Amino acid sequence: QVQLVESGGGLVQPGGSLRLSCAASGSIFSINPMGWYRQAPGNERELVARIFSGGGTNYLDSVKGRFTISRDNAKNTVYLQMNSLKREDTAVYYCMVRHLVGSVSYDYWGQGTQVTVSS
């Protein structure tokens, strides 16, 4: 089992910044990738960014150049630095990690953290 603890959400004005963190703990063998999804009311959950153990990343087009994902492999922690936030970034953000045990993978989700961009 893998437990995820998220932190860093909140209320911020347009143009502001927030940093999300997600720490994984438990009986961890290998986690790859680590990522962030978000879901706004009435919308489907979408991938915001993910990062692989080798450093490769993927980003949602609308956040490219504004958000940066990073990870600390020693701490099994993933971060999402969000700059130049827009109202349309308002959503619940979920951390997701894929835990690899041999040839089997399991996806684990965090509890979600609310990000609200509003003046």
N, CA, C and O atoms as CSV, one atom per row, in Angstrom:
chain,resi,resn,atom,element,x,y,z
A,1,GLN,N,N,0.833,-1.201,0.000
A,1,GLN,CA,C,0.000,0.000,0.000
A,1,GLN,C,C,0.866,1.249,0.000
A,1,GLN,O,O,1.932,1.301,0.614
A,2,VAL,N,N,0.370,2.248,-0.710
A,2,VAL,CA,C,1.052,3.544,-0.779
A,2,VAL,C,C,0.090,4.606,-0.288
A,2,VAL,O,O,-1.066,4.650,-0.707
A,3,GLN,N,N,0.564,5.453,0.592
A,3,GLN,CA,C,-0.248,6.567,1.067
A,3,GLN,C,C,0.309,7.866,0.485
A,3,GLN,O,O,1.520,8.061,0.378
A,4,LEU,N,N,-0.618,8.741,0.118
A,4,LEU,CA,C,-0.241,10.036,-0.458
A,4,LEU,C,C,-0.781,11.154,0.413
A,4,LEU,O,O,-1.943,11.135,0.819
A,5,VAL,N,N,0.069,12.125,0.695
A,5,VAL,CA,C,-0.340,13.298,1.458
A,5,VAL,C,C,-0.041,14.535,0.640
A,5,VAL,O,O,1.111,14.824,0.317
A,6,GLU,N,N,-1.097,15.262,0.311
A,6,GLU,CA,C,-0.986,16.466,-0.508
A,6,GLU,C,C,-1.017,17.709,0.380
A,6,GLU,O,O,-1.589,17.700,1.470
A,7,SER,N,N,-0.402,18.756,-0.103
A,7,SER,CA,C,-0.477,20.041,0.590
A,7,SER,C,C,-0.205,21.157,-0.406
A,7,SER,O,O,0.355,20.935,-1.480
A,8,GLY,N,N,-0.615,22.368,-0.023
A,8,GLY,CA,C,-0.253,23.541,-0.803
A,8,GLY,C,C,-1.367,24.244,-1.545
A,8,GLY,O,O,-1.129,25.293,-2.144
A,9,GLY,N,N,-2.561,23.713,-1.529
A,9,GLY,CA,C,-3.657,24.385,-2.217
A,9,GLY,C,C,-4.096,25.631,-1.471
A,9,GLY,O,O,-3.598,25.925,-0.385
A,10,GLY,N,N,-5.041,26.367,-2.067
A,10,GLY,CA,C,-5.554,27.550,-1.405
A,10,GLY,C,C,-6.165,28.538,-2.375
A,10,GLY,O,O,-6.424,28.233,-3.539
A,11,LEU,N,N,-6.385,29.736,-1.852
A,11,LEU,CA,C,-6.968,30.828,-2.638
A,11,LEU,C,C,-5.859,31.789,-3.045
A,11,LEU,O,O,-5.039,32.189,-2.218
A,12,VAL,N,N,-5.839,32.152,-4.312
A,12,VAL,CA,C,-4.813,33.060,-4.821
A,12,VAL,C,C,-5.433,33.960,-5.874
A,12,VAL,O,O,-6.371,33.564,-6.567
A,13,GLN,N,N,-4.917,35.152,-5.990
A,13,GLN,CA,C,-5.405,36.085,-6.991
A,13,GLN,C,C,-4.857,35.719,-8.370
A,13,GLN,O,O,-3.809,35.083,-8.473
A,14,PRO,N,N,-5.559,36.116,-9.419
A,14,PRO,CA,C,-5.020,35.902,-10.761
A,14,PRO,C,C,-3.618,36.495,-10.901
A,14,PRO,O,O,-3.345,37.607,-10.449
A,15,GLY,N,N,-2.749,35.729,-11.535
A,15,GLY,CA,C,-1.357,36.146,-11.665
A,15,GLY,C,C,-0.466,35.677,-10.546
A,15,GLY,O,O,0.756,35.808,-10.624
A,16,GLY,N,N,-1.061,35.132,-9.502
A,16,GLY,CA,C,-0.301,34.665,-8.356
A,16,GLY,C,C,0.289,33.284,-8.560
A,16,GLY,O,O,0.196,32.698,-9.639
A,17,SER,N,N,0.903,32.775,-7.490
A,17,SER,CA,C,1.591,31.488,-7.547
A,17,SER,C,C,1.201,30.617,-6.360
A,17,SER,O,O,0.872,31.108,-5.280
A,18,LEU,N,N,1.247,29.324,-6.591
A,18,LEU,CA,C,1.080,28.333,-5.541
A,18,LEU,C,C,2.018,27.174,-5.845
A,18,LEU,O,O,2.398,26.939,-6.992
A,19,ARG,N,N,2.380,26.457,-4.788
A,19,ARG,CA,C,3.204,25.266,-4.951
A,19,ARG,C,C,2.522,24.104,-4.241
A,19,ARG,O,O,2.276,24.150,-3.036
A,20,LEU,N,N,2.221,23.066,-5.007
A,20,LEU,CA,C,1.623,21.863,-4.458
A,20,LEU,C,C,2.708,20.823,-4.199
A,20,LEU,O,O,3.688,20.719,-4.938
A,21,SER,N,N,2.504,20.053,-3.124
A,21,SER,CA,C,3.413,18.968,-2.790
A,21,SER,C,C,2.618,17.699,-2.556
A,21,SER,O,O,1.479,17.745,-2.093
A,22,CYS,N,N,3.216,16.579,-2.873
A,22,CYS,CA,C,2.586,15.281,-2.638
A,22,CYS,C,C,3.677,14.301,-2.240
A,22,CYS,O,O,4.587,14.011,-3.016
A,23,ALA,N,N,3.568,13.794,-1.010
A,23,ALA,CA,C,4.560,12.864,-0.502
A,23,ALA,C,C,3.967,11.467,-0.428
A,23,ALA,O,O,2.884,11.268,0.123
A,24,ALA,N,N,4.683,10.510,-0.985
A,24,ALA,CA,C,4.255,9.113,-0.953
A,24,ALA,C,C,5.003,8.374,0.135
A,24,ALA,O,O,6.196,8.589,0.348
A,25,SER,N,N,4.284,7.499,0.822
A,25,SER,CA,C,4.910,6.695,1.870
A,25,SER,C,C,4.291,5.306,1.862
A,25,SER,O,O,3.257,5.075,1.236
A,26,GLY,N,N,4.935,4.389,2.564
A,26,GLY,CA,C,4.438,3.026,2.623
A,26,GLY,C,C,5.479,2.049,2.105
A,26,GLY,O,O,6.673,2.346,2.089
A,27,SER,N,N,5.020,0.900,1.690
A,27,SER,CA,C,5.919,-0.136,1.167
A,27,SER,C,C,6.147,0.128,-0.317
A,27,SER,O,O,5.475,-0.442,-1.177
A,28,ILE,N,N,7.105,1.001,-0.596
A,28,ILE,CA,C,7.319,1.482,-1.958
A,28,ILE,C,C,8.462,0.727,-2.614
A,28,ILE,O,O,9.556,0.627,-2.058
A,29,PHE,N,N,8.198,0.200,-3.798
A,29,PHE,CA,C,9.249,-0.443,-4.599
A,29,PHE,C,C,9.747,0.521,-5.670
A,29,PHE,O,O,10.932,0.847,-5.741
A,30,SER,N,N,8.815,0.962,-6.494
A,30,SER,CA,C,9.184,1.877,-7.567
A,30,SER,C,C,7.961,2.698,-7.944
A,30,SER,O,O,6.881,2.150,-8.160
A,31,ILE,N,N,8.126,3.974,-8.020
A,31,ILE,CA,C,7.019,4.860,-8.388
A,31,ILE,C,C,7.376,5.571,-9.688
A,31,ILE,O,O,8.355,6.314,-9.763
A,32,ASN,N,N,6.562,5.326,-10.705
A,32,ASN,CA,C,6.839,5.947,-11.991
A,32,ASN,C,C,5.660,5.814,-12.924
A,32,ASN,O,O,5.283,4.687,-13.247
A,33,PRO,N,N,5.053,6.901,-13.377
A,33,PRO,CA,C,5.429,8.275,-13.073
A,33,PRO,C,C,4.723,8.801,-11.818
A,33,PRO,O,O,3.977,8.082,-11.154
A,34,MET,N,N,4.976,10.047,-11.523
A,34,MET,CA,C,4.246,10.817,-10.526
A,34,MET,C,C,3.623,11.996,-11.257
A,34,MET,O,O,4.234,12.563,-12.163
A,35,GLY,N,N,2.415,12.363,-10.868
A,35,GLY,CA,C,1.772,13.412,-11.623
A,35,GLY,C,C,0.661,14.118,-10.873
A,35,GLY,O,O,0.303,13.769,-9.749
A,36,TRP,N,N,0.129,15.135,-11.555
A,36,TRP,CA,C,-0.983,15.914,-11.019
A,36,TRP,C,C,-2.107,15.958,-12.047
A,36,TRP,O,O,-1.878,16.184,-13.235
A,37,TYR,N,N,-3.304,15.740,-11.569
A,37,TYR,CA,C,-4.521,15.877,-12.360
A,37,TYR,C,C,-5.367,16.953,-11.697
A,37,TYR,O,O,-5.130,17.337,-10.552
A,38,ARG,N,N,-6.357,17.429,-12.439
A,38,ARG,CA,C,-7.293,18.373,-11.842
A,38,ARG,C,C,-8.691,18.133,-12.387
A,38,ARG,O,O,-8.880,17.600,-13.480
A,39,GLN,N,N,-9.659,18.546,-11.585
A,39,GLN,CA,C,-11.047,18.417,-11.997
A,39,GLN,C,C,-11.820,19.630,-11.522
A,39,GLN,O,O,-11.911,19.900,-10.324
A,40,ALA,N,N,-12.375,20.354,-12.476
A,40,ALA,CA,C,-13.233,21.493,-12.180
A,40,ALA,C,C,-14.687,21.022,-12.216
A,40,ALA,O,O,-14.989,20.018,-12.861
A,41,PRO,N,N,-15.592,21.728,-11.536
A,41,PRO,CA,C,-16.994,21.324,-11.518
A,41,PRO,C,C,-17.551,21.196,-12.928
A,41,PRO,O,O,-17.401,22.098,-13.752
A,42,GLY,N,N,-18.190,20.075,-13.193
A,42,GLY,CA,C,-18.789,19.847,-14.493
A,42,GLY,C,C,-17.834,19.358,-15.555
A,42,GLY,O,O,-18.240,19.076,-16.682
A,43,ASN,N,N,-16.558,19.255,-15.198
A,43,ASN,CA,C,-15.554,18.808,-16.167
A,43,ASN,C,C,-14.994,17.450,-15.788
A,43,ASN,O,O,-15.091,17.020,-14.639
A,44,GLU,N,N,-14.410,16.785,-16.767
A,44,GLU,CA,C,-13.725,15.530,-16.486
A,44,GLU,C,C,-12.354,15.813,-15.874
A,44,GLU,O,O,-11.783,16.890,-16.046
A,45,ARG,N,N,-11.855,14.826,-15.168
A,45,ARG,CA,C,-10.507,14.952,-14.613
A,45,ARG,C,C,-9.509,14.931,-15.768
A,45,ARG,O,O,-9.623,14.117,-16.684
A,46,GLU,N,N,-8.529,15.835,-15.714
A,46,GLU,CA,C,-7.552,15.923,-16.778
A,46,GLU,C,C,-6.135,15.933,-16.222
A,46,GLU,O,O,-5.880,16.401,-15.112
A,47,LEU,N,N,-5.233,15.407,-17.019
A,47,LEU,CA,C,-3.822,15.394,-16.644
A,47,LEU,C,C,-3.258,16.810,-16.777
A,47,LEU,O,O,-3.380,17.443,-17.825
A,48,VAL,N,N,-2.646,17.288,-15.712
A,48,VAL,CA,C,-2.012,18.599,-15.740
A,48,VAL,C,C,-0.529,18.449,-16.078
A,48,VAL,O,O,-0.009,19.137,-16.957
A,49,ALA,N,N,0.135,17.556,-15.379
A,49,ALA,CA,C,1.562,17.333,-15.619
A,49,ALA,C,C,1.971,16.023,-14.970
A,49,ALA,O,O,1.391,15.607,-13.966
A,50,ARG,N,N,2.970,15.380,-15.547
A,50,ARG,CA,C,3.521,14.180,-14.934
A,50,ARG,C,C,5.018,14.148,-15.203
A,50,ARG,O,O,5.515,14.746,-16.157
A,51,ILE,N,N,5.711,13.441,-14.343
A,51,ILE,CA,C,7.156,13.366,-14.453
A,51,ILE,C,C,7.596,11.935,-14.205
A,51,ILE,O,O,7.092,11.253,-13.313
A,52,PHE,N,N,8.548,11.499,-15.014
A,52,PHE,CA,C,9.065,10.150,-14.921
A,52,PHE,C,C,10.378,10.162,-14.130
A,52,PHE,O,O,10.999,11.208,-13.942
A,53,SER,N,N,10.777,8.989,-13.682
A,53,SER,CA,C,11.956,8.908,-12.811
A,53,SER,C,C,13.208,9.422,-13.499
A,53,SER,O,O,14.130,9.898,-12.837
A,54,GLY,N,N,13.249,9.329,-14.824
A,54,GLY,CA,C,14.413,9.823,-15.551
A,54,GLY,C,C,14.387,11.312,-15.815
A,54,GLY,O,O,15.344,11.869,-16.353
A,55,GLY,N,N,13.284,11.968,-15.436
A,55,GLY,CA,C,13.181,13.409,-15.595
A,55,GLY,C,C,12.268,13.866,-16.728
A,55,GLY,O,O,11.958,15.053,-16.836
A,56,GLY,N,N,11.838,12.937,-17.569
A,56,GLY,CA,C,10.939,13.318,-18.642
A,56,GLY,C,C,9.613,13.828,-18.114
A,56,GLY,O,O,9.128,13.347,-17.090
A,57,THR,N,N,9.019,14.799,-18.802
A,57,THR,CA,C,7.779,15.409,-18.342
A,57,THR,C,C,6.761,15.540,-19.465
A,57,THR,O,O,7.113,15.590,-20.643
A,58,ASN,N,N,5.503,15.594,-19.077
A,58,ASN,CA,C,4.400,15.925,-19.980
A,58,ASN,C,C,3.565,17.003,-19.313
A,58,ASN,O,O,3.375,16.989,-18.097
A,59,TYR,N,N,3.063,17.945,-20.121
A,59,TYR,CA,C,2.226,19.017,-19.590
A,59,TYR,C,C,0.968,19.182,-20.435
A,59,TYR,O,O,0.975,18.960,-21.646
A,60,LEU,N,N,-0.101,19.573,-19.770
A,60,LEU,CA,C,-1.301,20.037,-20.453
A,60,LEU,C,C,-0.929,21.307,-21.223
A,60,LEU,O,O,-0.215,22.162,-20.700
A,61,ASP,N,N,-1.403,21.430,-22.442
A,61,ASP,CA,C,-1.000,22.571,-23.269
A,61,ASP,C,C,-1.270,23.914,-22.582
A,61,ASP,O,O,-0.462,24.838,-22.678
A,62,SER,N,N,-2.386,24.015,-21.903
A,62,SER,CA,C,-2.777,25.305,-21.332
A,62,SER,C,C,-1.920,25.731,-20.142
A,62,SER,O,O,-2.014,26.877,-19.705
A,63,VAL,N,N,-1.088,24.838,-19.610
A,63,VAL,CA,C,-0.246,25.206,-18.464
A,63,VAL,C,C,1.226,25.294,-18.848
A,63,VAL,O,O,2.053,25.682,-18.024
A,64,LYS,N,N,1.559,24.948,-20.057
A,64,LYS,CA,C,2.955,25.004,-20.481
A,64,LYS,C,C,3.493,26.428,-20.344
A,64,LYS,O,O,2.848,27.399,-20.740
A,65,GLY,N,N,4.697,26.520,-19.770
A,65,GLY,CA,C,5.313,27.821,-19.557
A,65,GLY,C,C,4.902,28.495,-18.267
A,65,GLY,O,O,5.499,29.495,-17.867
A,66,ARG,N,N,3.871,27.949,-17.603
A,66,ARG,CA,C,3.412,28.538,-16.337
A,66,ARG,C,C,3.608,27.575,-15.160
A,66,ARG,O,O,3.913,28.002,-14.047
A,67,PHE,N,N,3.432,26.291,-15.412
A,67,PHE,CA,C,3.560,25.278,-14.356
A,67,PHE,C,C,4.846,24.488,-14.571
A,67,PHE,O,O,5.274,24.254,-15.701
A,68,THR,N,N,5.443,24.088,-13.463
A,68,THR,CA,C,6.634,23.243,-13.515
A,68,THR,C,C,6.488,22.105,-12.520
A,68,THR,O,O,6.241,22.321,-11.334
A,69,ILE,N,N,6.647,20.882,-13.029
A,69,ILE,CA,C,6.582,19.709,-12.162
A,69,ILE,C,C,8.002,19.248,-11.866
A,69,ILE,O,O,8.878,19.306,-12.729
A,70,SER,N,N,8.218,18.794,-10.647
A,70,SER,CA,C,9.525,18.262,-10.261
A,70,SER,C,C,9.306,17.150,-9.232
A,70,SER,O,O,8.222,17.013,-8.665
A,71,ARG,N,N,10.345,16.372,-9.008
A,71,ARG,CA,C,10.226,15.293,-8.035
A,71,ARG,C,C,11.542,15.106,-7.303
A,71,ARG,O,O,12.623,15.364,-7.834
A,72,ASP,N,N,11.415,14.653,-6.081
A,72,ASP,CA,C,12.568,14.287,-5.266
A,72,ASP,C,C,12.465,12.782,-5.056
A,72,ASP,O,O,11.692,12.315,-4.220
A,73,ASN,N,N,13.239,12.038,-5.809
A,73,ASN,CA,C,13.139,10.585,-5.757
A,73,ASN,C,C,13.502,10.026,-4.384
A,73,ASN,O,O,12.923,9.030,-3.951
A,74,ALA,N,N,14.440,10.648,-3.706
A,74,ALA,CA,C,14.850,10.167,-2.389
A,74,ALA,C,C,13.720,10.309,-1.370
A,74,ALA,O,O,13.619,9.524,-0.428
A,75,LYS,N,N,12.876,11.316,-1.570
A,75,LYS,CA,C,11.770,11.562,-0.645
A,75,LYS,C,C,10.433,11.070,-1.185
A,75,LYS,O,O,9.405,11.209,-0.523
A,76,ASN,N,N,10.444,10.495,-2.389
A,76,ASN,CA,C,9.191,10.059,-3.033
A,76,ASN,C,C,8.152,11.170,-3.012
A,76,ASN,O,O,6.991,10.955,-2.666
A,77,THR,N,N,8.592,12.347,-3.385
A,77,THR,CA,C,7.734,13.522,-3.349
A,77,THR,C,C,7.716,14.196,-4.713
A,77,THR,O,O,8.744,14.306,-5.381
A,78,VAL,N,N,6.536,14.643,-5.114
A,78,VAL,CA,C,6.373,15.368,-6.365
A,78,VAL,C,C,5.824,16.753,-6.049
A,78,VAL,O,O,5.009,16.923,-5.142
A,79,TYR,N,N,6.277,17.726,-6.804
A,79,TYR,CA,C,5.880,19.120,-6.608
A,79,TYR,C,C,5.277,19.669,-7.898
A,79,TYR,O,O,5.606,19.225,-8.998
A,80,LEU,N,N,4.396,20.637,-7.735
A,80,LEU,CA,C,3.873,21.366,-8.889
A,80,LEU,C,C,3.935,22.848,-8.559
A,80,LEU,O,O,3.160,23.345,-7.742
A,81,GLN,N,N,4.853,23.543,-9.193
A,81,GLN,CA,C,4.963,24.989,-9.041
A,81,GLN,C,C,4.050,25.635,-10.082
A,81,GLN,O,O,4.217,25.429,-11.285
A,82,MET,N,N,3.094,26.412,-9.607
A,82,MET,CA,C,2.119,27.025,-10.498
A,82,MET,C,C,2.289,28.537,-10.438
A,82,MET,O,O,2.076,29.157,-9.396
A,83,ASN,N,N,2.671,29.116,-11.556
A,83,ASN,CA,C,2.855,30.564,-11.653
A,83,ASN,C,C,1.846,31.144,-12.638
A,83,ASN,O,O,1.233,30.419,-13.422
A,84,SER,N,N,1.687,32.446,-12.582
A,84,SER,CA,C,0.772,33.148,-13.496
A,84,SER,C,C,-0.590,32.468,-13.539
A,84,SER,O,O,-1.142,32.215,-14.610
A,85,LEU,N,N,-1.113,32.181,-12.372
A,85,LEU,CA,C,-2.382,31.442,-12.300
A,85,LEU,C,C,-3.521,32.245,-12.891
A,85,LEU,O,O,-3.577,33.469,-12.777
A,86,LYS,N,N,-4.430,31.519,-13.525
A,86,LYS,CA,C,-5.603,32.099,-14.170
A,86,LYS,C,C,-6.858,31.544,-13.516
A,86,LYS,O,O,-6.822,30.497,-12.870
A,87,ARG,N,N,-7.973,32.255,-13.688
A,87,ARG,CA,C,-9.229,31.788,-13.102
A,87,ARG,C,C,-9.570,30.380,-13.588
A,87,ARG,O,O,-10.138,29.582,-12.842
A,88,GLU,N,N,-9.229,30.084,-14.818
A,88,GLU,CA,C,-9.564,28.775,-15.366
A,88,GLU,C,C,-8.711,27.647,-14.802
A,88,GLU,O,O,-8.939,26.480,-15.120
A,89,ASP,N,N,-7.736,27.983,-13.972
A,89,ASP,CA,C,-6.954,26.952,-13.272
A,89,ASP,C,C,-7.658,26.482,-12.002
A,89,ASP,O,O,-7.213,25.538,-11.349
A,90,THR,N,N,-8.755,27.144,-11.660
A,90,THR,CA,C,-9.503,26.753,-10.473
A,90,THR,C,C,-10.035,25.325,-10.617
A,90,THR,O,O,-10.720,24.996,-11.585
A,91,ALA,N,N,-9.706,24.493,-9.639
A,91,ALA,CA,C,-10.098,23.082,-9.681
A,91,ALA,C,C,-9.602,22.397,-8.415
A,91,ALA,O,O,-8.848,22.968,-7.628
A,92,VAL,N,N,-10.044,21.167,-8.243
A,92,VAL,CA,C,-9.435,20.297,-7.243
A,92,VAL,C,C,-8.277,19.576,-7.927
A,92,VAL,O,O,-8.452,18.967,-8.982
A,93,TYR,N,N,-7.117,19.650,-7.329
A,93,TYR,CA,C,-5.912,19.036,-7.888
A,93,TYR,C,C,-5.614,17.744,-7.129
A,93,TYR,O,O,-5.606,17.704,-5.899
A,94,TYR,N,N,-5.373,16.700,-7.903
A,94,TYR,CA,C,-5.123,15.380,-7.338
A,94,TYR,C,C,-3.730,14.903,-7.736
A,94,TYR,O,O,-3.327,14.993,-8.896
A,95,CYS,N,N,-3.024,14.405,-6.764
A,95,CYS,CA,C,-1.760,13.749,-7.018
A,95,CYS,C,C,-2.035,12.301,-7.416
A,95,CYS,O,O,-2.927,11.660,-6.862
A,96,MET,N,N,-1.279,11.795,-8.362
A,96,MET,CA,C,-1.390,10.393,-8.757
A,96,MET,C,C,0.000,9.810,-8.918
A,96,MET,O,O,0.879,10.424,-9.524
A,97,VAL,N,N,0.189,8.627,-8.372
A,97,VAL,CA,C,1.453,7.920,-8.571
A,97,VAL,C,C,1.157,6.508,-9.044
A,97,VAL,O,O,0.160,5.906,-8.647
A,98,ARG,N,N,2.016,5.994,-9.882
A,98,ARG,CA,C,1.903,4.611,-10.354
A,98,ARG,C,C,2.982,3.798,-9.649
A,98,ARG,O,O,4.179,4.037,-9.811
A,99,HIS,N,N,2.531,2.851,-8.880
A,99,HIS,CA,C,3.437,2.021,-8.106
A,99,HIS,C,C,3.687,0.731,-8.862
A,99,HIS,O,O,2.748,0.014,-9.208
A,100,LEU,N,N,4.930,0.440,-9.115
A,100,LEU,CA,C,5.309,-0.738,-9.882
A,100,LEU,C,C,5.844,-1.811,-8.945
A,100,LEU,O,O,6.802,-1.593,-8.203
A,101,VAL,N,N,5.203,-2.979,-8.996
A,101,VAL,CA,C,5.659,-4.123,-8.213
A,101,VAL,C,C,5.855,-5.263,-9.199
A,101,VAL,O,O,4.901,-5.938,-9.586
A,102,GLY,N,N,7.081,-5.465,-9.594
A,102,GLY,CA,C,7.353,-6.454,-10.629
A,102,GLY,C,C,6.717,-6.006,-11.929
A,102,GLY,O,O,6.979,-4.903,-12.410
A,103,SER,N,N,5.885,-6.857,-12.496
A,103,SER,CA,C,5.225,-6.546,-13.772
A,103,SER,C,C,3.828,-5.971,-13.581
A,103,SER,O,O,3.096,-5.760,-14.548
A,104,VAL,N,N,3.466,-5.720,-12.328
A,104,VAL,CA,C,2.120,-5.223,-12.027
A,104,VAL,C,C,2.218,-3.763,-11.564
A,104,VAL,O,O,3.130,-3.394,-10.824
A,105,SER,N,N,1.278,-2.957,-12.005
A,105,SER,CA,C,1.259,-1.546,-11.592
A,105,SER,C,C,-0.066,-1.218,-10.922
A,105,SER,O,O,-1.112,-1.765,-11.271
A,106,TYR,N,N,0.004,-0.315,-9.954
A,106,TYR,CA,C,-1.177,0.143,-9.232
A,106,TYR,C,C,-1.153,1.666,-9.218
A,106,TYR,O,O,-0.115,2.270,-8.948
A,107,ASP,N,N,-2.279,2.280,-9.504
A,107,ASP,CA,C,-2.389,3.731,-9.432
A,107,ASP,C,C,-2.978,4.133,-8.088
A,107,ASP,O,O,-3.989,3.586,-7.647
A,108,TYR,N,N,-2.332,5.089,-7.450
A,108,TYR,CA,C,-2.820,5.626,-6.186
A,108,TYR,C,C,-3.101,7.117,-6.356
A,108,TYR,O,O,-2.378,7.835,-7.046
A,109,TRP,N,N,-4.180,7.555,-5.701
A,109,TRP,CA,C,-4.618,8.948,-5.813
A,109,TRP,C,C,-4.602,9.613,-4.446
A,109,TRP,O,O,-4.917,8.993,-3.430
A,110,GLY,N,N,-4.228,10.887,-4.442
A,110,GLY,CA,C,-4.336,11.674,-3.236
A,110,GLY,C,C,-5.776,12.090,-2.991
A,110,GLY,O,O,-6.658,11.832,-3.810
A,111,GLN,N,N,-6.004,12.736,-1.859
A,111,GLN,CA,C,-7.370,13.108,-1.472
A,111,GLN,C,C,-7.854,14.349,-2.203
A,111,GLN,O,O,-9.044,14.663,-2.173
A,112,GLY,N,N,-6.952,15.051,-2.852
A,112,GLY,CA,C,-7.324,16.267,-3.579
A,112,GLY,C,C,-7.113,17.517,-2.747
A,112,GLY,O,O,-7.343,17.523,-1.538
A,113,THR,N,N,-6.679,18.561,-3.402
A,113,THR,CA,C,-6.502,19.852,-2.733
A,113,THR,C,C,-7.096,20.939,-3.621
A,113,THR,O,O,-6.845,20.980,-4.826
A,114,GLN,N,N,-7.878,21.805,-3.018
A,114,GLN,CA,C,-8.588,22.831,-3.774
A,114,GLN,C,C,-7.659,23.988,-4.114
A,114,GLN,O,O,-6.955,24.515,-3.253
A,115,VAL,N,N,-7.672,24.368,-5.375
A,115,VAL,CA,C,-6.979,25.580,-5.837
A,115,VAL,C,C,-8.041,26.511,-6.405
A,115,VAL,O,O,-8.754,26.153,-7.342
A,116,THR,N,N,-8.140,27.695,-5.838
A,116,THR,CA,C,-9.114,28.681,-6.288
A,116,THR,C,C,-8.379,29.951,-6.679
A,116,THR,O,O,-7.653,30.545,-5.882
A,117,VAL,N,N,-8.586,30.351,-7.933
A,117,VAL,CA,C,-7.964,31.575,-8.445
A,117,VAL,C,C,-9.069,32.604,-8.624
A,117,VAL,O,O,-9.926,32.478,-9.499
A,118,SER,N,N,-9.029,33.620,-7.778
A,118,SER,CA,C,-10.100,34.607,-7.781
A,118,SER,C,C,-9.620,35.901,-7.152
A,118,SER,O,O,-8.779,35.906,-6.254
A,119,SER,N,N,-10.177,37.000,-7.648
A,119,SER,CA,C,-9.862,38.298,-7.051
A,119,SER,C,C,-10.912,38.677,-6.018
A,119,SER,O,O,-10.819,39.740,-5.404
